[in-house]
Amino acid sequence: KTFTVGLPVTELKPAVEWYRQLLGAVEELNPAPGVWEFQIVPSGWLQLFESEINEPNQSVVRFESHDIEASRALASRLSTTVGQIETVPGAVRYFEFRDPFGNRLSFSELPE
């Protein structure tokens, strides 16, 4: 019925502020101490949870974009590690970047 993707962060408050800038105005919940959630789509949530150990996560959370250049400009303002836009002809344009806690993120744009 729904899904939640959880990402570890070492400090919840600055992480929430960073993701607010990245995601814009979306529904938010603070369901428990040390946990914050953002509703990305009607049945999907991104959950941040405070963790003392924040090992590099090999998973990539991918967000769809309707303007990949604008998404890359936003990510560049928020992150120091932002890849170039890659193109798979006829399939997708995308780039990857990291949040301040080392979590891998990506924006992708599908052809119309």
Secondary structure as the mmCIF struct_conf table of DSSP 4:
data_model
#
loop_
_struct_conf.conf_type_id
_struct_conf.id
_struct_conf.beg_label_comp_id
_struct_conf.beg_label_asym_id
_struct_conf.beg_label_seq_id
_struct_conf.end_label_comp_id
_struct_conf.end_label_asym_id
_struct_conf.end_label_seq_id
STRN STRN1 PHE A 3 VAL A 9
BEND BEND1 THR A 10 THR A 10
HELX_RH_AL_P HELX_RH_AL_P1 LEU A 12 LEU A 23
BEND BEND2 ALA A 25 ALA A 25
STRN STRN2 GLU A 28 ALA A 32
TURN_TY1_P TURN_TY1_P1 PRO A 33 GLY A 34
STRN STRN3 VAL A 35 VAL A 41
TURN_TY1_P TURN_TY1_P2 PRO A 42 SER A 43
STRN STRN4 GLY A 44 GLU A 50
BEND BEND3 GLU A 52 GLU A 52
HELX_LH_PP_P HELX_LH_PP_P1 GLU A 55 ASN A 57
STRN STRN5 VAL A 60 GLU A 64
BEND BEND4 HIS A 66 HIS A 66
HELX_RH_AL_P HELX_RH_AL_P2 ILE A 68 LEU A 78
BEND BEND5 THR A 80 THR A 80
STRN STRN6 VAL A 82 VAL A 82
HELX_LH_PP_P HELX_LH_PP_P2 GLY A 83 ILE A 85
STRN STRN7 GLU A 86 VAL A 88
TURN_TY1_P TURN_TY1_P3 PRO A 89 ALA A 91
STRN STRN8 VAL A 92 ARG A 98
TURN_TY1_P TURN_TY1_P4 PRO A 100 PHE A 101
STRN STRN9 ARG A 104 GLU A 109
#
